[in-house]
Amino acid sequence: MIKKVVEGPPVALVEALAENIASTLLDSYSRISEVTIRVTKPNPPVAIHFSGLAVEIRRKRMQERGI
């Protein structure tokens, strides 16, 4: 499933990719209430040399409120 997201339509930012992965997991598996996603891009195309760039996000499922 994650492979399909990564190999799917391109995104400009690793943050967007992390969000897409988190959303896909939370939407697909009702038993998951929270995910932490870390995406690393080796050798990012920036003016300063970095060995890699990483972003980590944590997302929780929205809780439905009972009335």
Backbone bond lengths (Angstrom), bond angles and torsions (degrees), N, CA, C in turn:
res aa  C-N    CA-C-N  psi(-1)  N-CA   C-N-CA  omega(-1)  CA-C   N-CA-C  phi
1 M - - - 1.440 - - 1.539 110.67 -
2 I 1.319 116.87 -47.57 1.468 120.49 179.53 1.524 109.92 -64.92
3 K 1.318 116.26 -37.93 1.466 120.40 178.00 1.528 110.49 -58.67
4 K 1.351 116.83 -40.95 1.472 120.21 178.94 1.526 111.12 -62.76
5 V 1.334 117.26 -38.59 1.469 120.60 179.25 1.528 109.55 -67.09
6 V 1.335 116.15 -46.32 1.472 120.55 -177.91 1.523 110.99 -64.53
7 E 1.317 117.06 -39.27 1.462 120.95 -178.42 1.526 112.62 -88.37
8 G 1.336 117.43 -0.73 1.459 122.20 -179.43 1.520 112.19 -76.20
9 P 1.318 116.06 -155.41 1.467 119.98 -178.51 1.528 111.46 -55.58
10 P 1.321 117.15 137.12 1.466 120.04 -177.58 1.530 112.18 -67.15
11 V 1.327 114.71 148.96 1.462 122.08 174.69 1.523 107.79 -124.82
12 A 1.318 116.46 153.94 1.465 120.78 -175.23 1.526 112.47 -81.54
13 L 1.333 117.41 -26.26 1.468 120.20 -173.50 1.521 111.46 -124.34
14 V 1.335 116.41 144.49 1.464 119.72 176.08 1.525 110.32 -64.42
15 E 1.339 117.21 -27.68 1.466 120.65 176.24 1.530 110.77 -61.67
16 A 1.314 116.31 -41.42 1.467 120.98 179.01 1.528 111.03 -65.43
17 L 1.313 116.81 -39.47 1.461 120.47 177.52 1.527 110.44 -63.77
18 A 1.324 117.20 -43.96 1.465 121.22 178.09 1.530 110.61 -60.61
19 E 1.313 117.09 -43.02 1.474 121.22 178.10 1.532 111.02 -62.33
20 N 1.323 117.10 -42.51 1.467 121.02 179.14 1.527 111.43 -62.55
21 I 1.317 116.55 -41.73 1.464 120.56 178.69 1.527 110.37 -64.95
22 A 1.329 116.79 -46.50 1.461 120.60 179.80 1.527 111.24 -60.47
23 S 1.320 117.13 -46.22 1.465 121.39 179.87 1.517 111.49 -61.84
24 T 1.316 116.89 -43.03 1.459 120.99 179.89 1.523 111.22 -61.01
25 L 1.317 116.68 -44.73 1.469 120.01 -179.71 1.524 111.58 -66.04
26 L 1.329 117.01 -46.28 1.462 119.87 -179.08 1.538 111.89 -66.20
27 D 1.323 117.00 -35.40 1.464 120.70 178.89 1.533 112.39 -73.82
28 S 1.332 117.01 -27.93 1.464 121.15 -174.36 1.525 114.20 -90.51
29 Y 1.319 117.06 -28.24 1.468 120.87 -174.12 1.524 110.08 -124.45
30 S 1.311 116.34 102.52 1.470 120.64 -176.80 1.524 113.00 -66.13
31 R 1.306 118.07 -20.12 1.470 120.81 -179.57 1.529 112.40 -80.05
32 I 1.315 117.13 -14.51 1.469 120.43 177.22 1.516 108.35 -84.62
33 S 1.330 117.11 124.59 1.461 120.27 -179.86 1.532 112.04 -104.71
34 E 1.332 116.41 -19.64 1.461 120.22 -178.26 1.527 108.98 -154.08
35 V 1.336 116.28 142.44 1.464 120.75 176.74 1.523 109.47 -132.96
36 T 1.305 115.27 148.90 1.457 122.51 169.79 1.518 106.37 -119.96
37 I 1.310 116.24 124.93 1.466 122.18 -176.38 1.521 108.37 -119.90
38 R 1.309 115.96 131.19 1.466 121.23 173.72 1.522 107.97 -122.27
39 V 1.334 115.27 125.99 1.465 121.97 177.89 1.519 107.30 -118.47
40 T 1.332 115.82 129.77 1.468 121.58 178.44 1.517 108.98 -119.47
41 K 1.328 115.68 132.38 1.466 120.99 175.93 1.528 107.41 -113.42
42 P 1.323 116.96 110.79 1.469 118.87 179.00 1.534 110.87 -71.88
43 N 1.313 115.19 143.27 1.469 122.02 177.16 1.535 112.96 49.23
44 P 1.333 117.76 62.05 1.464 119.90 -178.54 1.527 111.60 -65.82
45 P 1.325 117.20 150.52 1.463 120.89 -177.75 1.534 111.78 -81.69
46 V 1.314 116.21 75.35 1.461 122.02 177.91 1.524 108.89 -125.22
47 A 1.323 116.66 162.62 1.466 121.09 -175.53 1.530 112.74 -65.29
48 I 1.321 117.20 -30.95 1.471 121.37 178.67 1.516 108.14 -95.08
49 H 1.346 117.15 140.50 1.464 120.47 -178.62 1.524 110.92 -76.67
50 F 1.321 115.61 122.36 1.458 123.59 172.96 1.520 107.53 -125.24
51 S 1.318 116.22 146.79 1.468 118.01 175.87 1.521 110.48 -76.10
52 G 1.335 116.45 -21.21 1.451 119.71 179.12 1.514 111.15 -175.70
53 L 1.300 115.02 163.17 1.457 122.77 178.56 1.520 106.54 -129.40
54 A 1.340 117.01 133.32 1.466 119.57 -178.45 1.516 110.44 -132.46
55 V 1.323 114.23 149.92 1.460 121.48 173.53 1.525 106.26 -134.76
56 E 1.329 115.64 141.07 1.460 120.88 176.65 1.519 108.31 -130.02
57 I 1.323 115.56 130.75 1.463 120.69 179.07 1.527 109.16 -127.64
58 R 1.305 115.89 154.18 1.466 122.46 173.72 1.515 107.41 -125.84
59 R 1.314 115.88 128.60 1.453 121.35 179.88 1.523 109.64 -129.11
60 K 1.336 115.05 141.74 1.455 121.62 178.10 1.515 109.23 -115.12
61 R 1.321 114.74 151.41 1.459 120.63 175.73 1.526 108.52 -68.77
62 M 1.313 115.97 140.02 1.462 120.55 175.58 1.521 107.61 -69.95
63 Q 1.318 116.31 129.66 1.458 121.15 179.77 1.515 110.30 -85.47
64 E 1.327 116.44 133.60 1.461 120.38 176.64 1.522 107.39 -79.86
65 R 1.301 116.39 135.41 1.455 121.19 -179.75 1.523 110.32 -92.63
66 G 1.314 115.36 130.52 1.461 120.35 176.11 1.522 110.17 -80.71
67 I 1.291 116.14 143.52 1.467 119.84 179.99 1.514 109.38 -104.98
